[in-house]
Amino acid sequence: MAVRQNLLARHPGLKIEGDNFPATPLRKLISSLVFYAKMALILILVTGTKFFEVTGIAIPEWYAGVQENKLMTIVGLFFMGNMVESSMLSSGAFEITVNGNQVWSKIETGYLPSLEHFFTN
């Protein structure tokens, strides 16, 4: 916000716009798959051994330890799943265009510009 205020103070009437750069279809798909996997695992944890009984799958040995720490496992799955989903939808793009000409691209340079960069160039 300080950058915006500084630019507007130096250049009154400057039009500043921002928008989210869309994620690729593959990244959106991965994010959706992570969401559904997270929800399925949480549902399995909440139902206890019923899932395994109904499906006829043998209860894995590790599942007993997970059931002992059910709440912590669910919270961990929820937050880790959300973190992965968010990272899949975030492109990290930051681009600056002046009069239709691109003057900065974080995608190309790999880092954000400093305010001094624009005032000295």
N, C-alpha and C positions, 0 to 999 in steps of 0.2 A: 504494500500500500504506500510505503514511503517513496518508492520509485515513481509510482503514478503521480503522487502529489508533487514531487520534485520536477518531473517532466512537465506537468501542467503549469507550474510556477514559471518555468523557463519558456514555455511555449503555450500561451493562452489560446484556447480554442482547439487544441490538439485533440483529435478523435482517437480514443483508446478502446479497443474491443478485445474480447477474449472468448474463446470457445474451447471445448474439449476436442482433442484429436481422437477420432474413433479407433477402436481396437480392430484388429484384423478379424475376419470371420473365424479363422482357426483359433485365435486366442479367446474369442467369445464362446466357441464350442467347448474348449478346454475348461473355461470358467463354469459353464453350465454342467459339464460332467463332474467337476469337483463338487459343485453344489449338490447334485443328486446323490453322489457317493457319500458325501458327508451326512445328508439326511437319512440315507439308508442305514449307514452305520449307527447313527444315533437311535434310529428306530429299533434296530437289532439289540442295542444295549438296553434300551428301555423295556423291551419285552422279555429280557432275561433269556432263559433257555428255551422259551416257547418257539422261537424261530427255528432252532435246530430240531426240536421235536416234530414240528409240523412239516418241515422239509425233509426230514429223515437223514439229515447230515449229522455225523458224529460231532459231539461238542469238542472243539480243540482244547488242548491242555492249557494254552495261554489264556483262554477265555475266563477261567476261574479267577486269575489275578486281575483281569480287567473288571470283572463283576465286583470284586472286593473294593475297587476304586472307581466305581461306576460314575459318580458325580464328577470327579476330576477328569476322567477320560472323556466324558461328554463335553465338559467345558473346554478341554484341550482340543478336541475335534472341532468344536464350533469355532473357536478363535483361529486355529491353524487353517481350517477350511476357508474362513472369511479372508484371511491374509493372502492365501493362494488365489482365491477368486479375484480379489482387488488387484493383485499384481498382474494378473492376466488381462485385466481390463484397462490397466494404466499403460500408456505408451511412453510417457516421459517426454512427450514432445513440447517444445517451447520455441515458437518461431516468431520473428518480428519482420513485418513488411512495411515499407514506407513507399507511398505512391505506387503500389503494385509491384515494387521490387523487393525481393527478400534480402534483408540485411543481416539476419542471424537465424541459425537453425541449430538447436541443441542436438537434434538427431545427427547432423553432420559433424559438429564440433565435439560433442560428447559432454559439454558443460554449459552452464548458464553464464551469460555475460554479466559483467559488473556495470554499475551505473557509469563509472569513469570511462569505460570502454566506448560508450556512445558520445560522451561529451568531448573526448579527445580525438575521435575519428570523424 
